[in-house]
Amino acid sequence: MKPQSKDLSLIAEKHNVGLHVDCCLGGFVLPFARKLRKNIPKFDFELPGVTSMSCDTHKYGYASKGTSVVLYRSKEFRHFQYFAYPDWTGGLYVTPTVAGSRPGGLSAACWAAMMRLGEQGYLEAVEKIISTTERLCAGVKEIPGLRVIGEPVAMIVAFDSPEFNIYQVSDLMSKKGYGLSPCQNPPCVHICVTLRHADHIEDVLKALRECTATVRDNPGPAPKDGTAPIYGMASSLPGGPVKDLLRAYTDVVLKV
Ligand SMILES: *Cc1c(COP(=O)(O)O)cnc(C)c1O
């Protein structure tokens, strides 16, 4: 039996330590998915060991970027987040977040998005997303040379290949206009299904069948252009130099 969230909850309780559930991506999918499907385990405050959770309203909450939510089991835990400085010359200073001034417009837009969709809106969106994911998962399993990693229960399908360099498939897919997200440890790619995929999943699978067949027929070394080989390389380099490389990369990105 693979360890599940309930096992982590038991460990946290047993040792009296906090357990944070990073539900940034799944926060507005999983609660609805649990109402629609039977195979999704408990993952939230229903588990007694869970002490905090993060949920991104700016992802599947359909709000704009700049808002997110962190939830605590109790006010006592929330106190650790506050910054208070009573000796400031401007008076007693306290802020609930790292950022002091924050834009109210973003919160208003977030509220409007949630009110507009409502529970029914989120349920309908999640039903589409999950049925699309199920189709994607079944489709990938049918493609010779590809292997789905784990048993996807929500909206992410990761896959690799026991035969060839999966990043080559990723490169060919991006030439067709489909961006697969590369992952490492183990080398694989994933698709995070959104509403945008719902009407196009057969096209994605068709492209994936074609690209996989091409790589299976010509399994050469990884091509030099494209981003995937960089990700692949990172999984075989030691920690230090890669960090420097990522810093240098960020310097270049920020350069005006
Ligand atoms: C997006 C995401 C984050 C980071 O969230 P930002 O709002 O982009 O800072 C953290 N954890 C998970 C699992 C995420 O999906």
The ligand as an SDF file (V2000), in Angstrom:
LIG
                    3D

 15 15  0  0  0  0  0  0  0  0999 V2000
    1.3820   27.3230   -8.0320 C   0  0  0  0  0  0  0  0  0  0  0  0
    1.8720   26.5140   -6.9120 C   0  0  0  0  0  0  0  0  0  0  0  0
    2.6390   27.0920   -5.9140 C   0  0  0  0  0  0  0  0  0  0  0  0
    3.1170   28.5260   -5.9790 C   0  0  0  0  0  0  0  0  0  0  0  0
    2.0920   29.4120   -6.0450 O   0  0  0  0  0  0  0  0  0  0  0  0
    2.2900   30.9160   -6.5590 P   0  0  0  0  0  0  0  0  0  0  0  0
    0.9690   31.4960   -6.2500 O   0  0  0  0  0  0  0  0  0  0  0  0
    2.6000   30.8690   -8.0050 O   0  0  0  0  0  0  0  0  0  0  0  0
    3.3840   31.4920   -5.7430 O   0  0  0  0  0  0  0  0  0  0  0  0
    3.0100   26.3030   -4.8340 C   0  0  0  0  0  0  0  0  0  0  0  0
    2.6710   25.0030   -4.7820 N   0  0  0  0  0  0  0  0  0  0  0  0
    1.9510   24.4140   -5.7440 C   0  0  0  0  0  0  0  0  0  0  0  0
    1.6160   22.9450   -5.6360 C   0  0  0  0  0  0  0  0  0  0  0  0
    1.5180   25.1460   -6.8420 C   0  0  0  0  0  0  0  0  0  0  0  0
    0.8040   24.5520   -7.8020 O   0  0  0  0  0  0  0  0  0  0  0  0
  1  2  1  0
  2  3  1  0
  2 14  2  0
  3  4  1  0
  3 10  2  0
  4  5  1  0
  5  6  1  0
  6  7  2  0
  6  8  1  0
  6  9  1  0
 10 11  1  0
 11 12  2  0
 12 13  1  0
 12 14  1  0
 14 15  1  0
M  END
$$$$
